[in-house]
Amino acid sequence: LVQLRGIIEYAHAGLFGLQDSTLTALAVRGPQQLEEAAPLQIHLEGPETLAALFNGHRPIRIPDVWSGEPSAEFLRTLLVGDAAALLEGVRAWMWVPLAVKGRIIGGLGLAHAQRDYFTSHHAALALSMADQVAITMVNAELHEQSRSLAALQERQRLARNLHDAVNQ
């Protein structure tokens, strides 16, 4: 998120991971009270909500989150409870899905105080960054799985050695 701020200016931003039907903030940058509210969780109701939010792996730009536009109303219905803090002092919003090989794994949410701030150029830059973030997240997941597998294999080896020693 810090590197993203060097490319696209934002008031605050969040990196979200998708687990079951819940988006969980893995990192948040912005006002201190927002960062302290983490981990924020956003519960997604039904496959239609998930499909709308991930929009065919295309960014969603909302010029004014307080307008009557359907996408703005949709965003406000998602960001309730603690997650409503993401809308404080914000006018423009951009959501960029994170996907690897067609699998949705999360998203980036960016907010700006200026109405209609995010351009199609910002969306293209954010999507490029999101693709790199998604690959990094999958690599971290694979690394953790390989560490768990190595630990399991070592325990099994020790158990075999112990069993062989007892038999001898």
Protein Blocks (a to p, Z undefined) as FASTA:
>chain_A
ZZmmmmmgcfbdcddddehjaccdfbdcddfklmmmpccddddehjklmmmmnnoopacd
dfblkbmbfklmmmmmmmgcjllmmmgopabdcdddddeehiafbdcddddfbghkbcfk
lmmmmmmmmmmmmmmmmmmmmmmmmmmmmmmmmmmmmmmmmmmmmmZZ
